[in-house]
Every structure is written in structure tokens, then in C-alpha cells.
Amino acid sequence: MFNLVKHVLFEYHTLLMKMALDAPTKTFTKSNLCLLTNVELLLGLNVVMPLLEVVHSLIKFAQL
């Protein structure tokens, strides 16, 4: 999980820096930056995504 976060932060570091600089003046930018840098949210996504894949598989099985 942390490798993916490192990759995203490395790939989009200029975007994140621009958002950090614009955060005091633009509320939409501030909320997006808070979501991108929220560690609890990122760790929660690590748990939710496999769960969604299982639910998706169960839905496909039920449709058969």
C-alpha cells in the first residue's frame, strides 16, 4: 500500500505542491488536498477495495 502512495506522491508532486499553495485561497482545493493527504482515508481504501471486488464477484455469481 505504501508503495502505491509513494508512487502517486512522486508522480503528482507538482500537482500536490500547486494545491498546497492554492489551499489558503480556494476552498475546493483545500478540501481536495485534505482528502489526498489523509492517511486514515488511504489506509481505509486499502481495506475497502478488496471488499468491493468480493461483492462484485458475488453479484456476478447471483446473476448467473
Phi, psi and omega in degrees: 000316183292332176295321178294319179295317178299319180296315180295315181294325178288319183291321186246031183296328179291321177296316180295322178295318178298318179295322179294324179287327181274349186302319181294336185259336184238122184289324180296319178295321180296318180292321178294320179295320178297321179291322181289331183258007179280110184293321181298321178294317180296320178290328177293323177296330178296331180271322187287322184299313176298325178296318178295325177295320179293317178297320178297319177296319179295322178296317178296320179295319180293329180287338177288000000 
